[in-house]
Amino acid sequence: MDIVERILAVAKIIYGQYQQMKYCKKQKERLVKRMETLLRPIELLQAQSISNLSSSLKWMLQNMLDLLLEAQELFEKHNSHNMLERFMKAGEMLEEFAALNERFGDMGQGLLLQLQVEQKVLVSFEKCVVSKECCQDLAEDKVCWMEMAKALWMDGRNLSTETTQHTKTYKRKSKSRTTEGQQEEAHTEITEINKHFLTKMTFLLEMKDHILYKGEYYRSPVAIKVFKNPVTINTKKVRQIFEEEVRTLKRLESSYIVRLYGICIDESGLVPQFSIVTEFCEKGTLREVLRKEQDLPWKVRSDMASDAAAGLYRLHHTGDKCQLHCCINSSKFLVAKGYCIKLSGFKLDQTESSISRKSKGKVSREVSSLAYICPEGLASLHHPYNLASEIYSFGIVLWEIATGKLPFTGCNSQEIYNKVYKKKVQEPLGEDCPPYLQKIINQCRSYEPSKRPTTEVIVNQLLIDQDDSSNNLIS
């Protein structure tokens, strides 16, 4: 049958183009998967005469062929671009693939209904499933593009030298720096660090349980947290706990998550000295930046929101199941050069507890921790912390970025409880806040947990809608 053979021939070309293309990984995989699913029942029509097919099915097959030809043209267009053109047209390319994937979903539902396929195949093309998958794929590809662009910018390399490398492979290589005369050490793995490799240490601040220094590790600026008066001198125990906690952290390789280099144990003295070494973020916490710089332009604030969302997205989507932070607030996001936001402050709880003595007495806080707790969490101490709880907390952080203010300033615990849980109060946003940012902040702070978006929805709204609104941002 001519039309079926043409469909299969074009599909074969697309499959070859798909294997050559190194970008839009999730969306191109989804497109080819849907194409393959549709081809299986179409192949069965080869043995039939075209005269035996209904006019509706013929029409659907012609539409399928037209859609495949569009897909072939899209692959050809983007495979012909050089690296710089791909970066310049990244947003356009991702949205074109997203639109094509949506159309494949619609086409699949109609065609499979026409062919009366079995229910389990039809389910994969239901509108809600297609929309969810497209949202997930677009968010993943968007964050991957952001990570690659950020890594290239931070490394200062020429775009043309990185034309074919996958994002994670690139980052592993770019971080494996050495000093002259030293053997190359792949310190991308979280490890125990010899104190002699920590150089140029300068004092930053002192807390009750630790001293913070800035230093260098293989020419990379690092923050070194040295614990005072450790609760244990059992280095074997500390190493064991540390190794257990960092197993999940080893998978979290992202430009939007503060990098953990490792732990340093100095056993040269009478008492071991324990340090944790992380990436250095020169501007401090997000809370500090917002307090010090009240007049940040909307473009910077919008980029901060996008960075923060990318970090939380990467945390939630690394591994087989969603990994939660469990303590989201504006002090858990650090600000690096260029106002790049990085998520920090998760895991290592047991490691720090095994090293550090607990501070006695009440700790003074600039913001009450209750300001970040969702209404259902305020209603019951026994409410289980879940994804919706975390999204609410993130909504408060986004509100801080948009307003530059502290949440629930001057309110005690009871007043926060009354406002948030009893009266369902949402602190107001300024009229100059971009509409797309207002929308996502209010969704995250929704009283009903089921109405709060997932991180992939947040990423897509922040990145795509920001692009649409970029010309209207107030600086």
VOTIDREN-83456 format. One record per residue (C-alpha): x, z, y. Coordinates in steps of 0.2 Angstrom, whole numbers, padded with zeros to 4 digits, always signed. Layout:
% VOTIDREN-83456
XZY
...
This chain:
% VOTIDREN-83456
+0000+0000+0000
+0008-0006+0016
+0004+0008+0028
+0009+0022+0015
+0025+0013+0012
+0028+0012+0031
+0024+0031+0033
+0037+0035+0019
+0050+0023+0026
+0049+0031+0044
+0049+0049+0036
+0065+0044+0027
+0073+0039+0044
+0067+0055+0052
+0075+0066+0038
+0092+0058+0041
+0090+0061+0059
+0085+0079+0056
+0101+0082+0046
+0112+0075+0060
+0104+0085+0074
+0112+0102+0078
+0100+0109+0090
+0082+0115+0091
+0085+0122+0074
+0069+0131+0070
+0057+0118+0078
+0065+0103+0069
+0065+0113+0053
+0046+0117+0055
+0043+0099+0060
+0051+0092+0044
+0043+0105+0033
+0026+0100+0039
+0030+0081+0037
+0036+0084+0019
+0020+0094+0016
+0009+0080+0022
+0019+0067+0013
+0016+0074-0005
-0003+0070-0005
+0000+0053+0004
+0013+0048-0009
-0002+0049-0022
-0011+0035-0012
+0003+0022-0016
-0006+0018-0033
-0022+0015-0024
-0029-0001-0016
-0032+0000+0002
-0049-0006+0000
-0053+0010-0010
-0050+0021+0005
-0063+0026+0018
-0061+0020+0036
-0059+0038+0041
-0044+0040+0030
-0036+0023+0036
-0038+0029+0053
-0030+0046+0050
-0015+0037+0041
-0012+0025+0056
-0012+0041+0067
+0000+0049+0055
+0012+0033+0056
+0010+0033+0075
+0015+0051+0076
+0030+0049+0064
+0036+0035+0075
+0035+0046+0090
+0045+0059+0081
+0058+0046+0076
+0060+0041+0094
+0062+0059+0100
+0076+0062+0087
+0084+0046+0092
+0083+0051+0111
+0091+0068+0109
+0104+0063+0096
+0110+0051+0109
+0113+0064+0122
+0131+0072+0124
+0133+0090+0125
+0131+0092+0144
+0115+0081+0144
+0108+0093+0130
+0111+0108+0141
+0104+0100+0156
+0088+0095+0147
+0087+0110+0135
+0070+0115+0142
+0063+0098+0141
+0069+0095+0124
+0062+0112+0117
+0045+0109+0125
+0044+0091+0118
+0048+0097+0100
+0035+0111+0103
+0022+0099+0108
+0026+0087+0094
+0025+0102+0082
+0007+0106+0088
+0002+0089+0086
+0008+0089+0068
-0002+0104+0065
-0018+0096+0071
-0014+0080+0061
-0011+0090+0046
-0027+0099+0047
-0037+0083+0049
-0028+0073+0036
-0028+0087+0023
-0046+0090+0025
-0049+0071+0023
-0039+0071+0007
-0048+0087+0001
-0032+0095-0004
-0031+0113-0012
-0035+0128-0001
-0018+0135-0001
-0010+0120+0007
-0024+0118+0020
-0021+0136+0025
-0003+0132+0031
-0011+0120+0044
-0025+0132+0051
-0024+0132+0070
-0020+0151+0071
-0005+0149+0059
+0001+0133+0067
+0001+0141+0084
+0009+0157+0078
+0023+0147+0070
+0026+0136+0085
+0027+0152+0096
+0040+0160+0084
+0050+0144+0083
+0050+0141+0101
+0056+0158+0105
+0070+0158+0092
+0076+0141+0099
+0075+0147+0117
+0085+0163+0114
+0098+0153+0104
+0100+0141+0118
+0102+0156+0130
+0115+0164+0119
+0125+0149+0118
+0124+0145+0137
+0129+0164+0140
+0143+0163+0128
+0150+0147+0135
+0149+0154+0153
+0157+0170+0149
+0171+0162+0139
+0174+0149+0153
+0177+0135+0141
+0173+0117+0144
+0156+0112+0137
+0163+0096+0129
+0175+0106+0117
+0160+0114+0109
+0149+0099+0104
+0146+0103+0086
+0148+0121+0083
+0133+0132+0079
+0130+0147+0090
+0135+0161+0079
+0151+0152+0073
+0156+0148+0091
+0154+0166+0096
+0164+0173+0081
+0178+0161+0086
+0177+0164+0105
+0179+0183+0102
+0194+0182+0091
+0207+0183+0104
+0225+0189+0102
+0239+0195+0113
+0256+0185+0112
+0266+0190+0096
+0252+0198+0087
+0244+0192+0072
+0226+0186+0074
+0213+0199+0070
+0195+0195+0067
+0189+0210+0076
+0171+0202+0077
+0168+0214+0062
+0163+0232+0068
+0178+0242+0062
+0189+0257+0064
+0201+0254+0078
+0219+0260+0080
+0221+0270+0096
+0236+0259+0101
+0225+0244+0103
+0215+0253+0116
+0225+0249+0132
+0223+0251+0151
+0212+0266+0150
+0205+0272+0166
+0193+0287+0169
+0175+0283+0173
+0165+0299+0172
+0163+0315+0162
+0148+0322+0154
+0144+0339+0144
+0148+0331+0127
+0160+0316+0131
+0171+0308+0143
+0169+0289+0147
+0184+0278+0150
+0186+0259+0154
+0199+0251+0144
+0204+0235+0135
+0204+0230+0117
+0213+0213+0114
+0211+0209+0132
+0192+0212+0131
+0185+0225+0143
+0178+0240+0134
+0169+0256+0137
+0177+0271+0127
+0167+0286+0124
+0178+0301+0119
+0169+0316+0112
+0173+0333+0118
+0174+0349+0107
+0168+0339+0091
+0157+0349+0079
+0167+0344+0064
+0185+0339+0060
+0179+0331+0044
+0185+0313+0047
+0180+0307+0030
+0162+0313+0033
+0162+0304+0051
+0169+0288+0043
+0155+0288+0030
+0141+0291+0042
+0148+0278+0054
+0149+0264+0040
+0132+0267+0034
+0124+0266+0052
+0134+0250+0057
+0128+0239+0042
+0113+0233+0052
+0123+0232+0068
+0135+0219+0060
+0120+0206+0060
+0116+0209+0079
+0127+0196+0087
+0120+0192+0103
+0125+0189+0121
+0110+0200+0126
+0115+0216+0115
+0130+0227+0120
+0143+0224+0107
+0150+0238+0097
+0168+0236+0093
+0170+0251+0082
+0175+0269+0081
+0193+0276+0085
+0199+0292+0076
+0215+0299+0083
+0222+0312+0070
+0239+0314+0079
+0234+0331+0086
+0228+0348+0079
+0210+0343+0081
+0204+0325+0077
+0198+0315+0093
+0183+0304+0090
+0179+0289+0101
+0166+0275+0100
+0171+0258+0108
+0158+0246+0115
+0158+0231+0127
+0160+0236+0145
+0146+0232+0157
+0153+0234+0175
+0137+0237+0184
+0131+0252+0174
+0113+0255+0168
+0098+0244+0174
+0091+0260+0182
+0107+0262+0192
+0107+0244+0198
+0088+0245+0203
+0091+0261+0213
+0107+0255+0222
+0101+0237+0225
+0083+0238+0232
+0083+0220+0239
+0087+0210+0224
+0080+0192+0225
+0066+0187+0214
+0077+0175+0205
+0089+0189+0200
+0074+0200+0194
+0066+0186+0184
+0083+0182+0175
+0085+0201+0172
+0068+0202+0164
+0072+0186+0153
+0088+0194+0148
+0080+0210+0143
+0067+0201+0133
+0080+0191+0124
+0089+0207+0119
+0074+0215+0113
+0068+0199+0104
+0085+0198+0095
+0084+0216+0089
+0066+0214+0083
+0070+0198+0074
+0086+0202+0065
+0084+0205+0047
+0070+0203+0035
+0058+0215+0044
+0056+0220+0062
+0069+0233+0068
+0063+0244+0082
+0074+0252+0095
+0063+0268+0097
+0069+0273+0114
+0066+0259+0126
+0069+0264+0144
+0078+0257+0159
+0094+0267+0155
+0095+0258+0138
+0099+0241+0146
+0116+0239+0154
+0121+0227+0167
+0136+0216+0166
+0144+0204+0178
+0132+0191+0186
+0118+0204+0183
+0117+0199+0164
+0106+0212+0155
+0111+0219+0138
+0102+0230+0127
+0111+0246+0121
+0108+0264+0114
+0102+0260+0097
+0109+0266+0080
+0124+0277+0079
+0112+0292+0081
+0119+0300+0065
+0137+0296+0070
+0135+0304+0087
+0126+0319+0080
+0139+0322+0067
+0153+0322+0080
+0145+0329+0096
+0139+0347+0099
+0121+0347+0106
+0120+0352+0125
+0111+0368+0128
+0099+0370+0141
+0086+0358+0149
+0094+0341+0154
+0088+0335+0171
+0081+0318+0170
+0078+0305+0184
+0063+0298+0175
+0051+0308+0163
+0052+0301+0145
+0033+0302+0145
+0033+0288+0158
+0038+0276+0143
+0026+0283+0130
+0010+0272+0126
-0007+0280+0128
-0010+0282+0110
+0007+0291+0109
+0002+0303+0123
-0015+0306+0114
-0006+0312+0098
+0011+0319+0093
+0008+0312+0076
+0005+0294+0081
+0017+0283+0072
+0029+0274+0083
+0027+0255+0080
+0029+0238+0088
+0015+0240+0100
+0022+0257+0106
+0039+0248+0109
+0031+0234+0119
+0022+0246+0130
+0039+0255+0134
+0046+0238+0138
+0032+0234+0149
+0037+0249+0160
+0055+0243+0160
+0048+0226+0166
+0038+0235+0179
+0054+0244+0186
+0063+0227+0187
+0048+0219+0197
+0046+0234+0209
+0063+0242+0209
+0054+0259+0208
+0054+0274+0196
+0038+0275+0185
+0026+0289+0189
+0037+0296+0203
+0034+0315+0206
+0022+0316+0191
+0024+0330+0178
+0020+0328+0160
+0002+0333+0162
-0001+0322+0176
+0006+0307+0167
-0005+0311+0152
-0020+0312+0163
-0016+0295+0172
-0011+0285+0157
-0022+0291+0143
-0037+0299+0152
-0039+0287+0167
-0031+0272+0160
-0020+0270+0176
-0007+0256+0177
+0004+0258+0192
+0002+0243+0204
+0014+0228+0206
+0018+0221+0223
+0008+0206+0229
+0024+0196+0230
+0027+0198+0211
+0027+0180+0203
+0010+0178+0193
+0018+0174+0177
+0028+0191+0178
+0012+0201+0183
+0003+0193+0168
+0016+0198+0155
+0019+0216+0162
+0000+0220+0162
-0001+0213+0144
+0013+0224+0139
+0005+0239+0147
-0012+0236+0140
-0022+0251+0135
-0027+0243+0118
-0012+0241+0107
-0019+0225+0099
-0019+0217+0116
+0000+0219+0118
+0010+0203+0115
+0025+0202+0103
+0042+0199+0109
+0042+0180+0105
+0026+0178+0116
+0035+0188+0129
+0051+0177+0128
+0041+0161+0129
+0030+0167+0144
+0045+0173+0153
+0056+0158+0150
+0044+0144+0151
+0033+0150+0164
+0048+0155+0174
+0054+0137+0174
+0037+0132+0180
+0037+0144+0194
+0056+0143+0199
+0052+0133+0214
+0040+0146+0221
+0051+0162+0218
+0054+0172+0234
+0072+0176+0237
